[in-house]
Structures are given as structure tokens and as C-alpha cells.
Amino acid sequence: MALNRRYNKTENYDIIFATLVIQKETPKIRVSKESVKRFKQRVRELTSRRKSVAMDRRMEKLNRFLIGWLGYYQLAETPSLFKKLDAWIRRRLRMIRWKEWKKVQTRYHNLIRYGIKKGKAWEWANTRKGYWRIAKSPILHKALDDQYWSGQGLKSLFSRYQTLRWT
């Protein structure tokens, strides 16, 4: 992490200070692209499908990381970035949940339990599409929506950002 060095790659950025970018033309504080890459890599490690970790334990570790990361970047003026990262994190978690449900019957019953009609639930429970693709499907997005994840204990970057910025 380079502190207080010139960023000579483009003319649009003036200074990168502790991975926050201060722009020349419109002086706003932004999160650098490298920081977003490191953030996503760390979230991938915490939400890896390879490790069989209970969802509450995984959520606890993820929340700890999210709160700390946002505490560092709370001065950034990028609410849209935090919305996008929230959506990406929820997609990662939907992917994990779908993999946990493994069998067709389990998927079918869980989709019905979360409000999907029987025909659509059976159709999507039998799909052969990959986990990441299914995580973006409208059916799984409806079944495991934002309200579901907040009920599971997931902290939202965007809502936390709003409370930190306006208090």
C-alpha cells in the first residue's frame, strides 16, 4: 500500500492516499480499483464454497470484515459502489446456500418454503446451470432476498455507510 505517492498512469487522478483516490477535476474521495479487488478477494476467501462452515459462523466473520472495511472507507463518496458490493456479496451467499441444498428435493422444498410457486420451484430445482449463474436467477433472488439476508444477520455496507455518513 503506497501512501501519498503520485499516480502517473492517468491525468484524471491526482493522489492515492492509503488506497483512497482524490480526483483532480472534481475533488471527491473514491475507493481505488485495487482496494475493490482486494476486498472482493477477501470476501471470496470468507465465502468459499470449498469450506463447510455453518452459515452463522460465516456471516459472523463476514460482518466483522465488512464493518472494519467500511470503517476505513467511510469517507469515500461512492454510495453506488457500496450498493454494488452489497449485491455482489448477497449473490455469493445465495450461491453458497444453493450449493448447500444439493439435492433436487431439498431445493424444491426450500424454494416452496420461501414463496416460489410449485411449478417454478420444480423447474429451477431441476436445473443444471452452475451455482454462480443460479445465484443471479430471478427465482433465487426472490426466494433469498435482501430481507432474508438481513434476517440471517448480514450487515449491509450501504445502509451502514448511510448511517456513518449522516451522523
C-alpha positions in Angstrom: 0.0 0.0 0.0 1.6 3.2 -1.1 0.9 6.2 0.9 0.9 9.7 -0.5 2.5 9.0 -3.9 1.9 10.4 -7.3 -0.3 8.4 -9.6 1.1 8.9 -13.1 -1.0 6.4 -15.0 -3.7 8.9 -16.0 -4.2 12.6 -15.7 -7.7 12.2 -14.0 -6.3 11.2 -10.6 -4.1 13.3 -8.5 -3.1 11.4 -5.4 -3.6 8.0 -4.0 -3.5 8.1 -0.2 -3.9 4.9 1.6 -5.9 3.4 -1.3 -8.3 6.3 -1.4 -8.3 8.2 -4.7 -8.7 12.0 -4.7 -9.7 13.2 -8.1 -8.2 16.3 -9.7 -11.2 17.8 -11.7 -13.9 17.2 -9.2 -12.4 16.8 -5.7 -14.1 13.7 -4.4 -12.7 10.8 -2.4 -13.1 7.5 -4.1 -12.1 3.9 -3.3 -9.3 2.8 -5.6 -9.8 -0.1 -8.0 -7.0 -2.1 -6.3 -8.8 -1.8 -3.0 -12.0 -3.1 -4.5 -10.1 -6.1 -6.0 -8.6 -6.9 -2.6 -12.0 -6.5 -1.0 -13.5 -9.0 -3.4 -10.7 -11.4 -3.0 -11.1 -11.4 0.8 -14.8 -11.9 0.5 -14.2 -14.8 -1.8 -12.0 -16.3 0.9 -14.6 -15.8 3.6 -17.4 -17.2 1.4 -15.5 -20.1 -0.2 -17.7 -23.0 -1.3 -14.9 -25.4 -0.6 -15.1 -25.0 3.2 -18.1 -26.5 5.0 -18.7 -23.8 7.5 -22.0 -23.1 9.2 -23.7 -20.0 7.7 -24.0 -18.2 11.1 -20.2 -18.6 11.6 -19.5 -17.5 8.1 -21.8 -14.5 8.5 -20.1 -13.5 11.7 -16.7 -13.5 10.1 -18.0 -11.7 7.0 -19.7 -9.0 9.1 -16.6 -8.4 11.1 -14.7 -7.8 7.9 -17.4 -5.6 6.3 -17.7 -3.3 9.3 -13.9 -2.9 9.6 -13.5 -2.3 5.8 -16.3 0.3 5.8 -14.9 2.0 8.9 -11.7 2.6 6.9 -13.5 3.8 3.7 -16.4 5.7 5.3 -15.1 9.0 3.9 -15.4 7.8 0.4 -18.1 9.5 -1.6 -19.2 6.4 -3.5 -22.6 5.2 -2.4 -23.2 3.4 -5.7 -20.0 1.3 -5.1 -21.3 0.1 -1.7 -24.7 -0.8 -3.3 -22.9 -2.9 -6.0 -20.7 -4.6 -3.4 -23.8 -5.4 -1.3 -25.5 -7.0 -4.3 -22.3 -9.0 -5.1 -22.0 -10.3 -1.5 -25.6 -11.4 -1.5 -25.1 -13.2 -4.8 -22.1 -15.0 -3.2 -24.2 -16.0 -0.3 -27.1 -17.2 -2.5 -24.5 -19.4 -4.4 -23.4 -21.0 -1.1 -27.0 -21.6 0.0 -27.8 -23.2 -3.3 -24.8 -25.5 -3.0 -25.9 -26.4 0.5 -29.3 -27.6 -0.8 -27.5 -30.1 -3.2 -30.4 -32.5 -3.9 -33.4 -31.7 -6.1 -35.9 -32.5 -3.4 -34.2 -30.2 -0.9 -34.1 -27.4 -3.4 -37.7 -27.9 -4.4 -39.0 -27.9 -0.8 -36.8 -24.9 0.2 -37.9 -22.8 -2.8 -41.6 -23.5 -1.9 -40.9 -22.6 1.7 -39.5 -19.2 0.6 -42.5 -18.4 -1.5 -41.9 -19.8 -5.0 -44.8 -21.5 -6.8 -44.6 -25.2 -7.1 -44.2 -25.3 -10.9 -41.4 -22.8 -11.0 -39.8 -24.4 -7.9 -39.7 -27.8 -9.6 -38.3 -26.2 -12.8 -35.5 -24.4 -11.1 -34.8 -27.3 -8.6 -34.0 -29.5 -11.6 -31.8 -27.0 -13.4 -28.3 -28.0 -14.5 -26.9 -24.5 -14.5 -23.9 -23.6 -12.4 -24.1 -22.2 -8.9 -22.9 -18.7 -9.8 -25.4 -18.4 -12.6 -28.3 -19.7 -10.5 -27.4 -17.2 -7.8 -28.3 -14.4 -10.2 -31.6 -16.0 -11.3 -34.8 -14.1 -10.5 -36.3 -17.1 -8.7 -33.4 -17.5 -6.2 -33.2 -13.7 -5.9 -36.9 -13.6 -5.0 -36.6 -16.5 -2.6 -33.4 -15.3 -0.8 -33.9 -11.6 -1.0 -32.4 -8.7 1.0 -34.8 -9.2 3.8 -33.9 -12.8 4.1 -30.2 -12.0 4.5 -30.8 -9.2 6.9 -32.8 -11.7 9.0 -29.8 -14.1 8.8 -27.7 -11.3 10.3 -25.8 -9.9 7.3 -24.8 -6.3 7.7 -25.4 -4.1 4.7 -22.5 -1.9 3.5 -24.8 0.7 2.0 -27.1 1.1 5.0 -24.1 1.2 7.4 -22.4 3.8 5.0 -25.5 6.0 5.2 -25.7 5.9 9.0 -22.0 6.7 9.2 -22.1 9.5 6.7 -25.1 11.3 8.1 -24.4 11.0 11.9 
